[in-house]
Amino acid sequence: MDDVLTVKQVAQLFGISESLVRRRDMKVRLKAFIVGTRGIRFLRENVEAYQELNTVGASDQPADVPVARKRQRKNLTDKHKLWQRESR
């Protein structure tokens, strides 16, 4: 029975929620089959094949990919003197 995985086991294997595994597109991609009236099961070989094809390792990513930086807020109080009180 080790060749058949439940929704919970697949979710733990991928590190995602069970509801994502139950989605129609995931069931199609993983070639799910129905057991009884409500049971969803997956063959281990189909899950492992999907995982192999859709896993990106650290060595697969190019090293020269630019990293997005957050824009810093400018300090308007000192630079533009907008918040200073008028002296009388």
C-alpha positions in Angstrom: 0.0 0.0 0.0 3.1 2.3 0.0 2.5 2.9 -3.7 -0.7 4.8 -3.1 -0.7 8.2 -1.4 -3.5 10.2 0.3 -4.2 13.9 -0.1 -2.6 14.5 3.3 0.6 12.6 2.4 1.0 14.5 -0.9 0.4 17.8 0.8 3.2 17.0 3.4 5.5 15.8 0.6 5.1 19.1 -1.4 4.8 21.3 1.7 1.5 22.8 0.6 -2.0 22.7 2.0 -4.4 19.9 1.4 -6.9 22.2 -0.4 -4.2 22.9 -3.1 -3.8 19.2 -3.7 -7.5 18.8 -4.0 -7.7 21.4 -6.8 -8.8 20.1 -10.1 -5.7 21.0 -12.0 -3.5 19.3 -9.4 -5.5 16.2 -9.5 -5.2 16.1 -13.3 -1.4 16.8 -13.2 -0.8 14.1 -10.6 -3.2 11.7 -12.2 -5.4 11.2 -9.2 -8.0 8.4 -9.0 -11.1 8.0 -6.8 -11.5 5.4 -4.1 -15.0 4.8 -2.9 -17.3 7.8 -3.0 -15.0 10.6 -1.8 -11.5 9.3 -1.4 -8.8 10.7 -3.6 -5.6 8.8 -4.1 -2.3 9.3 -6.0 0.2 6.8 -7.3 3.6 7.5 -5.8 5.4 7.2 -9.1 3.2 9.9 -10.7 3.8 12.2 -7.7 7.6 11.7 -7.8 7.6 12.2 -11.6 5.7 15.5 -11.2 8.1 16.6 -8.4 11.1 15.8 -10.5 9.9 17.8 -13.5 8.8 20.8 -11.5 11.6 21.2 -9.1 14.2 23.9 -9.6 17.5 23.5 -7.8 19.9 26.2 -6.7 22.3 25.2 -9.4 19.6 25.5 -12.1 19.2 29.2 -11.5 21.5 31.7 -13.3 23.8 33.6 -11.0 23.4 37.0 -12.7 19.7 37.4 -11.9 19.1 40.9 -10.6 17.5 41.2 -7.2 14.6 43.7 -6.8 15.3 46.3 -4.2 12.7 48.2 -2.2 12.4 51.9 -2.8 13.3 53.9 0.2 11.1 56.7 1.3 12.6 60.1 1.2 12.7 62.1 4.4 10.5 65.1 3.5 10.7 66.9 6.9 14.3 68.1 6.8 15.1 68.1 3.1 12.1 70.1 1.9 11.3 72.0 5.1 7.6 71.2 4.8 6.9 70.6 8.5 8.7 73.3 10.1 6.8 76.0 12.0 7.0 79.5 10.9 8.8 81.8 13.4 7.2 85.1 14.2 
